């Protein structure tokens, strides 16, 4: 086995492993802390690539993602970090049982599972989302004086996603001891993604191409939101684009140099009034960094989004196996995946300024408590 397993007899984790609904918040908090402490001292080996998967509660989707990753020939040279905002025994048991590569779980310590009735969860005395500010001040709800720019108050189930994403990236680059000298790329995935069998090999090719052809590219990107592109997986091209949240937020990666530049503008990211991490990141690039964020992206994806059910989509067909079959049929019907070398498409005109549908942000992030907590991740006060 190449996986260095977390001890299964940790006292706190064993208590949580019963999955009883009456597990105390203190026990859960201790479990999170104990797992994170253990993970921060784990051996990483010498990975050629690091994959960070943001996980919530969709185990069946997560299983499909790991099934797809296992088909990659270079998977054993890859470190996987699973970042969770919810503890369930079944998910934790699954990720720590993976034996085809190293897997390190980390847990967002301000999870709503622990903070069920207090910030950063939903405090009973928090203001309702759509209450008028004048009425909020009259009833003296907690955050009456800090609605967002549109007059709405925070919704914890939305704000936690941006919190988790930023905490995760700080933890991976700045807190995990075994990655302190790692200079390669970190790729960001989510539990409802699915990869092709050449995902890792192509990602490493893309890193090499970036280093040869586009040293000022901040990111590499493996996903493209174009449904018909699945029919052209025999194509292996990469092109430079301005990084746009809605286009390049699936299977994208960065190295420590890019992260250090973003971290310098962490205050802008944390203060930007938008609960979406990706639009906040794009705004950070446009209005704080010295140049707009650039990405070297595949023109045909090697990663796909399976999830029909998520934060913004409820009550839909959520059978991941059916969706996997659709994706696999799309790229297997064309024959073998491309074996040729990745080709760089040289820009012929200057890059356009990236489009930003709402330069002021979409809101949902006006609460001073969210802003303070977010900034604390960088200042190591979290």
C-alpha positions in Angstrom: 0.0 0.0 0.0 1.3 3.5 -0.8 -1.2 5.1 1.6 0.1 6.1 5.0 -3.1 5.5 7.0 -4.3 7.7 9.8 -4.5 5.7 13.0 -8.0 4.3 13.3 -7.9 4.1 17.1 -7.7 7.8 17.8 -10.0 8.2 20.8 -11.9 11.2 19.6 -12.3 9.8 16.0 -13.5 6.5 17.4 -16.2 8.3 19.4 -17.4 10.1 16.2 -17.2 6.9 14.2 -20.4 5.6 15.7 -22.3 8.2 13.6 -24.7 8.8 16.4 -26.8 11.9 15.9 -26.2 13.1 19.5 -22.4 13.4 19.2 -21.5 16.6 21.0 -20.1 19.6 19.2 -17.1 19.5 21.5 -16.4 15.9 20.4 -16.7 16.8 16.7 -14.5 19.8 17.2 -11.9 17.7 18.9 -12.1 15.1 16.1 -11.5 17.8 13.4 -8.6 19.2 15.4 -7.0 15.8 16.0 -7.3 14.8 12.4 -5.8 18.1 11.2 -2.9 17.9 13.6 -2.2 14.4 12.5 -2.4 15.3 8.8 -0.1 18.3 9.2 2.7 16.0 10.3 2.1 13.3 7.6 4.6 12.2 5.1 3.8 13.4 1.5 6.4 11.4 -0.3 7.7 13.3 -3.4 4.6 13.9 -5.5 4.9 15.1 -9.0 1.4 16.6 -8.7 -1.0 17.4 -5.8 -4.7 17.2 -6.2 -6.9 18.9 -3.6 -10.6 17.8 -3.5 -13.2 19.9 -1.8 -15.7 17.5 -0.2 -19.1 18.0 1.4 -21.5 15.1 1.7 -21.9 13.3 -1.7 -20.1 10.1 -1.1 -21.4 8.4 -4.3 -20.0 11.2 -6.4 -16.7 11.1 -4.5 -16.4 7.4 -5.2 -16.8 8.0 -8.9 -14.1 10.6 -8.9 -11.7 8.3 -7.1 -12.6 5.5 -9.5 -11.7 7.8 -12.4 -8.4 8.9 -10.8 -7.4 5.3 -10.2 -7.5 4.7 -13.9 -4.6 7.2 -14.4 -1.2 5.4 -14.9 0.6 8.1 -13.0 -1.7 8.2 -10.0 0.9 6.7 -7.6 3.1 9.8 -8.2 0.3 12.0 -7.1 -0.7 13.2 -3.6 -4.4 13.7 -2.9 -5.7 16.0 -0.2 -9.4 15.8 0.6 -10.7 18.9 2.3 -14.0 18.4 4.2 -16.5 20.7 5.8 -18.5 17.8 7.2 -17.5 14.7 9.1 -19.3 11.5 8.4 -17.8 8.1 9.3 -18.6 6.7 5.9 -16.8 9.4 4.0 -13.8 9.5 6.3 -13.5 5.7 6.2 -13.6 5.8 2.4 -10.9 8.4 1.9 -8.6 6.8 4.5 -9.1 3.3 2.9 -7.7 4.4 -0.5 -4.6 2.3 -1.2 -3.5 3.3 -4.8 -1.9 6.6 -3.7 -1.3 8.7 -0.6 -4.5 10.5 0.6 -4.4 13.1 3.4 -7.7 14.4 4.8 -8.1 17.9 6.3 -11.2 19.3 8.0 -12.4 22.9 7.8 -12.5 23.8 11.5 -15.4 26.3 11.3 -17.9 23.8 9.9 -21.6 24.4 10.3 -21.6 20.9 11.7 -19.9 22.3 14.8 -21.1 25.8 14.7 -24.8 24.9 14.3 -26.3 27.9 16.2 -23.5 30.4 16.3 -21.2 32.2 13.9 -19.9 31.2 11.4 -23.0 29.0 11.3 -26.4 30.5 11.6 -27.0 32.2 15.0 -30.7 32.3 16.0 -30.3 36.0 16.5 -28.7 36.7 13.1 -30.7 38.9 10.8 -33.0 37.2 8.2 -31.6 37.5 4.7 -34.2 40.0 3.3 -35.2 42.0 6.3 -34.9 45.8 5.8 -32.0 47.4 7.6 -34.2 49.7 9.5 -36.2 46.8 10.9 -33.0 44.9 11.6 -31.7 47.8 13.7 -35.0 48.0 15.5 -35.0 44.3 16.5 -31.3 44.4 17.2 -30.3 41.2 15.4 -26.6 40.4 15.5 -25.5 41.8 12.2 -28.0 44.6 11.7 -25.4 47.1 10.7 -23.6 45.0 8.1 -25.9 43.9 5.2 -24.3 43.4 1.9 -24.3 46.1 -0.8 -27.7 45.0 -1.9 -29.3 45.2 1.6 -29.3 41.5 2.1 -27.8 39.7 5.1 -25.5 36.7 5.2 -26.6 33.1 4.6 -24.3 30.7 6.3 -24.7 27.8 3.9 -23.4 30.1 1.1 -20.6 31.9 3.0 -19.1 28.7 4.3 -18.1 27.7 0.7 -15.9 30.8 0.3 -14.5 30.3 3.8 -13.7 26.7 3.2 -12.1 27.3 -0.2 -9.8 30.0 1.2 -8.9 28.1 4.4 -8.1 25.1 2.3 -5.7 26.8 0.0 -3.9 28.6 2.9 -3.7 25.2 4.7 -2.2 23.3 1.7 0.4 25.9 0.8 1.3 27.3 4.2 0.3 24.8 6.9 1.1 21.3 5.7 4.7 20.7 6.8 5.4 18.0 4.2 4.6 20.4 1.4 6.7 23.3 2.7 9.4 22.6 0.0 7.0 21.4 -2.7 7.5 23.5 -5.8 5.1 21.7 -8.2 1.5 22.4 -9.1 -1.6 22.0 -6.9 -4.8 21.2 -8.8 -8.2 22.0 -7.3 -11.1 19.6 -7.8 -14.5 19.0 -6.2 -16.3 15.9 -5.1 -18.6 15.8 -8.2 -15.8 15.9 -10.8 -14.7 13.0 -13.1 -11.4 12.7 -14.9 -10.2 11.0 -18.0 -7.5 8.2 -17.8 -4.9 10.7 -19.1 -5.8 13.5 -16.7 -2.6 13.4 -14.6 -0.3 12.8 -17.6 -1.9 15.7 -19.5 -1.7 18.0 -16.4 2.0 17.3 -16.1 2.4 18.0 -19.8 0.5 21.3 -19.4 2.8 22.3 -16.5 5.9 21.7 -18.8 4.2 23.7 -21.6 3.5 26.5 -19.3 7.1 26.6 -18.1 8.3 26.6 -21.7 5.8 28.9 -23.4 4.0 31.1 -20.8 5.9 31.9 -17.7 3.6 34.7 -16.8 0.5 32.4 -16.9 -0.8 32.2 -13.3 -2.8 29.1 -13.7 -3.2 25.9 -15.7 -6.7 24.6 -16.4 -8.0 21.2 -17.3 -11.7 21.8 -17.6 -13.8 23.5 -20.2 -17.6 24.1 -19.9 -18.4 23.1 -23.5 -20.6 20.0 -23.8 -19.6 19.2 -27.4 -15.9 19.3 -26.5 -16.3 15.8 -25.1 -16.6 14.5 -28.6 -13.1 15.8 -29.5 -10.9 14.2 -26.8 -8.5 13.1 -29.5 -7.4 16.8 -29.6 -4.6 18.0 -27.3 -4.2 21.7 -27.6 -3.6 24.4 -25.0 -4.3 28.1 -25.3 -3.7 31.3 -23.2 -6.8 33.1 -21.9 -7.6 35.7 -19.3 -8.7 33.7 -16.3 -12.5 34.0 -16.0 -14.4 32.5 -13.0 -17.2 31.0 -15.0 -14.9 29.4 -17.5 -11.8 28.3 -15.7 -12.8 27.2 -12.2 -12.9 23.4 -12.8 -9.7 21.4 -12.5 -7.4 24.5 -12.4 -4.1 24.6 -10.7 -1.3 26.9 -9.5 2.1 26.8 -8.0 3.5 28.4 -4.9 4.6 31.5 -6.8 1.1 32.3 -8.0 -0.3 31.6 -4.5 2.2 34.0 -2.9 1.1 36.8 -5.3 -2.6 36.1 -4.5 -1.9 36.0 -0.8 -0.5 39.5 -1.0 -4.0 40.5 -2.1 -5.7 38.2 0.4 -7.3 41.2 2.1 -9.0 42.2 -1.1 -10.3 38.7 -1.6 -11.7 38.6 1.9 -13.2 42.0 1.7 -14.8 41.6 -1.7 -18.6 41.5 -1.4 -19.3 38.2 -3.1 -19.8 34.8 -1.5 -18.5 33.0 -4.6 -14.8 32.3 -4.2 -14.2 32.2 -8.0 -15.7 35.6 -8.7 -13.8 37.0 -5.6 -10.6 35.5 -7.1 -11.2 37.1 -10.5 -11.9 40.5 -8.9 -8.7 40.1 -6.9 -6.8 39.6 -10.1 -8.4 42.5 -11.9 -8.4 45.1 -9.1 -5.5 44.3 -6.8 -2.8 42.3 -8.6 -0.5 44.2 -11.0 -1.8 42.3 -14.0 -5.0 40.3 -14.7 -4.8 36.6 -14.0 -3.8 34.5 -17.0 -4.4 30.8 -17.6 -3.0 28.2 -19.9 -6.0 26.1 -20.6 -6.8 22.9 -22.5 -9.1 23.6 -25.4 -10.7 20.1 -24.8 -11.3 19.1 -21.2 -9.8 16.2 -19.3 -12.2 16.7 -16.3 -16.0 16.9 -16.2 -18.6 18.1 -13.9 -21.1 15.3 -12.9 -23.1 17.0 -10.2 -26.6 17.8 -11.1 -27.4 18.5 -7.5 -25.5 21.1 -5.5 -25.8 24.4 -3.7 -27.8 26.1 -6.5 -29.6 23.0 -7.8 -32.0 21.0 -5.7 -34.5 18.2 -6.4 -32.9 17.0 -9.6 -31.8 13.6 -10.7 -28.6 13.0 -8.8 -27.6 9.5 -9.9 -23.8 9.8 -10.5 -23.5 6.4 -12.2 -25.8 7.5 -15.0 -23.9 10.6 -15.5 -20.6 8.7 -15.5 -21.9 6.5 -18.2 -22.8 9.5 -20.3 -19.4 11.0 -19.9 -17.5 7.8 -20.5 -19.5 7.0 -23.6 -18.7 10.5 -24.9 -14.9 10.1 -24.9 -14.7 6.3 -25.4 -16.8 6.4 -28.5 -14.1 8.4 -30.3 -11.5 5.6 -29.7 -8.3 6.1 -27.8 -7.5 9.4 -26.0 -4.9 11.5 -27.8 -1.4 10.2 -27.6 0.3 13.1 -29.4 2.3 15.7 -27.6 0.3 18.7 -26.2 0.4 21.5 -28.8 0.6 25.2 -27.8 -1.6 27.6 -29.7 0.3 30.8 -29.8 -1.8 34.0 -29.2 -2.2 36.0 -32.4 -3.8 39.1 -30.7 -3.4 40.7 -27.3 -5.5 39.1 -24.6 -8.8 40.8 -23.9 -9.6 42.2 -20.5 -11.5 39.5 -18.7 -15.2 40.0 -18.5 -16.7 40.6 -15.1 -20.5 40.5 -15.1 -20.6 42.4 -11.8 -17.4 44.3 -10.9 -18.9 45.1 -7.5 -19.6 41.5 -6.7 -22.8 39.5 -6.3 -23.2 40.2 -2.6 -23.8 37.9 0.3 -20.5 38.8 1.9 -21.1 42.1 3.8 -20.9 40.8 7.4 -17.9 42.1 9.2 -17.5 38.7 11.0 -17.0 36.9 7.7 -14.5 39.4 6.6 -12.5 39.2 9.9 -12.5 35.4 9.9 -11.4 35.2 6.3 -8.5 37.6 6.9 -7.6 35.6 9.9 -6.7 32.5 7.8 -3.7 34.4 6.3 -2.7 36.1 9.5 -2.8 32.7 11.3 -5.4 33.9 13.7 -8.0 31.4 12.6 
